[in-house]
Amino acid sequence: MSEGKSEKSKISIVLVRPKYTGNIGAVARCAMNMDIDEIIVVGQNEYDKEEMARRGTHYTQDMIESIRYVADLETAVAPFHFVVGTTARRGTKLSRRETVTPEEMAEELREVMVNNDVALIFGQEDRGLTNDELKYCDAIVTIPVSERMTSINLSHAVMILCYAIFRTRRRGERRTAGPRYAEVREREAMYADLMDILIAINFINAENPDYWMVALRRFFSRTRLLSRDVQIIRGICRQIGLYGQGKTHDKRLDEQKDDTVRGKENAGECL
């Protein structure tokens, strides 16, 4: 995302392989209602645009034409600084993460949006987001519903989240500009480095490293990492790797040796 965009362009809706073409059109209508400009669809560009337009009305034609299609979720969220996922599932004990309501999420985003590009991701209509897809998320939202009917139409879920954000942005209160976080692509490169080095030192099981990385992802998700933070962690991983290969040494010891040699030389000159 480029600098200088209007705030409404800082939020994008990401649909992960939606099953029904009409839902994409309905989401486009929700996006326009709530002042959001971009929709990204993960999956093949094989959806019927006429069907989209029927569900979205002719007002959404330009938005439908501008939908971006990408091959996978990691590519879709790579340039974003903050990712919000939606789920109705709690997950296994290890992967379970704290969830928030749409209102709580919108409050957190008020300051996040000042300096960061935000992606709202929604899974397939029948299964939602998987644990592997939720790993990219900085926050996870669960929409409270009646136990009589727990499933929500995709476009309805999009509208609920976008409306909560729309309301907070319209309050007009002065907001403190929060820090600019590391992009998802930076964090994923960091996780790859961490996994490699932790396998190398036998800290995690090489047979199923992604499973063991879940806890680390949860840990770092509670710490809003900046680009500099990511660079430091990756630098530590590189140095550990070099040390293990015997390719690094303590520069301070070298400096002490140099000082000792120079001292002896100077003493010899005095004699």
N, C-alpha and C positions, 0 to 999 in steps of 0.2 A: 504494500500500500504506500502510495506516495504522500509526502508531506503536503500540508496546505489544503487538504480536502475538507469539505464541510463535514460537520459532526455526523450528519445522517449517513454519510458515506463510510463512516468508520464501523458500521455494523453490517454484516453480511449473513444471509441465511444459507446454510449448507444442508442439502437434502441428500441422504445416503441411499442411493439406489431405490428411489420410490417405485412402487409397483404399479400405481395407477396414474396415468397421464393427466387425468382431470384434476388430481390433487395438486399437481404442479401449477396449473392455472389458478386454482383457488388460493394457493400460497402466494402467487404473484399479486393477486388482489389484496390479500392481507398486508403484504409488504408495502404496497402503494398507500393503503389506508393509514399505515403506521409510519410513513415517511422513511422507508428503507429502500435503498436503490439497487442492491445487488443480490442475486440468487446464484448459487453454485450448485450444480447437480453432479454427484459422484456416480459415474456409470456411463454407458454408451449414449451418444446423442441419437437415439432412435425413437424419441417420443413424438407423437402427432401434435404439431403446433396448432392445428385447427381445433383439436379437442381441448388443448390448453386454453385457447382463446375463448371457447364457449364457456368454460368454467370461470375464466378470469374477466370476462367482458372485454369489449373492444378497447377499453381504457388501458388495459395492461399489455397491449400489443408490443409496444416498444420494449417493455421490460422482458417479455417472453423472448423477443428476438435477441436480447442482450445476455441471456442466461449463459453462464460459462459451464462447460462440461469437462470434468477431469477424470482420470482413470482410477484414482484411489483417494482415500480420505487424507492420508498423510500429505499428499500433494496439495489437496484443497486447503488445508489449514496451515500449511508451511509458512506463509508470510504473516500470519496473525500473531498478536501478542497475548491475547486472552481468548480462551475457548470455553464456551458454555455448552454442555450436553444435556440431553433430556432422557429420563428413564423412569420406568415404574418398577424396575427390579432392584433389589438390594444387593444382589451378588453373593459370592461365597464369602466366608469369613475373612480370607486374606485380601480379597479385592474390594470388600465393602468400604464405601466411603460416605462421608457425611453429605447429605443432600439438603438443599434449601428450597424455599418456595419461590415462585416467580417474583413476588414482591421483594423478598430478601435479595434475590439476584439483581433486580433492577436497582436497588439502593447501592449495592456494591459497585455496579457499573457506572453510576453517576460520575464518580471521580476517575475510574479506570478509562472511560471513553475519551477523556480530555486529551490524553497522550497515547492511547493505544487503539489498535484496530481489533475489533471483536467479531468472532464467528459464533453463530448460534447453530448447533448441529442437531439434526433430527434423523432418526433411523427409519427403517422400513415400517410400513403401516402395521404389519402383523407381528413384528418381533422387536422393534425398537433398535437401540444401539447395543452392540455386543460389548463385553468387557474389554476386548482388544481395541474397540473403537473408542470406548470411554477413557482409555489411557491418555489420550491427547488433551483431555479436559482439565481446565483449572477450576471449574465449578460444575456441579451436577444439580439439575433442577428436577424435582418431582412435583407434578401438578396434583393437588388434593382433589379427589373426586369421591362420589358416593360409592359405597360398596355394592349397590344394586347394578351399577354399570361402570366398570373400571377402565375400559378402553376409551380413548379419545381419538377422533378423526385427526389426521395429520395437520390439515389446515387449521383446525380448531386449536391444536396445541401451539402452532406457530402464532396464531392471533393472540392467545393468552400471554405468551412471553413478550411478544412485540408490544402489546398494549401496556403491559407493566412498565416496559422501558420508555414508551412514549409518554406515559403520565409523569414519570420522574423528570424527563427532559423538559416538559412544559411547565414545570414549577417555577422556573426562572430564577431560582436561588443561585447565588454565587458559589462556585465550587472550587475547591483546592485542586490544583493540577497534580495528579499523582505521578509517580515515576514511569518511565517508558520501560516496559518489560522486554525480556529477550523474546525473539520470535520462536515459534514452534520449531522451525527448521534448526535453529541453534540448539535448542534444548534436546531435540532428537539426536543430533550429532554428539552431544554431551553424554546422553544415555548409552549410545553405541560405544563410546570410549570407555565409560564406566563398566559396561558389561564385559568388554574385552579384557580389561585389566583385572576385574574381579574373578573372571574365569582363570586368568593366568596365575593369580596368587591363591587359587583354590578356595576363594571365599564363597562362591556360588557354584551350584552344580552345572557343569557344562552340558548335561543331558537335557535340561529344560531351563535355560537361563532366563527366559522371559517370565516364567512363573516367579522366580526369585527376585526379579527386578520390580515386581509390582509394589513391594513394600518400599523400595527406594523411590519409586515414582510418587507414591503417596506422601512420603516424607518431603520431597522437594515441591510437591504441589501446594503444601502449606506455606512454603517460602516463595514469595513472588520473585523469581530470579531475574536479575538484570543481565544485559549482555556481558558486562564485566565479570559478574559472578560465574557465568558459564565459561568464560575464557579461563578464569582461574582454575576451575575444577578440571577442565580439559588439559590445562598446563600441568597440573599435578599428576594426572593420568599419564601424560607423556613422560614426565620425569621418572615415575615409578617404572614404566616400561623400559626406559633406557637403563635405569639402575639394575633392573633384572637381567639385562643383557650385558652388564658390565661396561656400558658405554658412557657412564656419567661418574663424576667424582665431586668431592667437596671442594668448591672453589676457595673457601675460607682457609682450608689447610694448605692449598697451593700458595695463597697469599702470605700465610705465615712462614712457609718455607722460603719464599722469595725474600721476605723481610730478614730472615735469619742469615741467608746467604749474603745479602747486601750489608748486613751488620758486620759479618766476618770480614768482608772485603774492605769495608771502611776501617775496621780495626787494624787490618794489615797495613793499610796505607799510613795510619798514624804511627805504626812502629817503624 
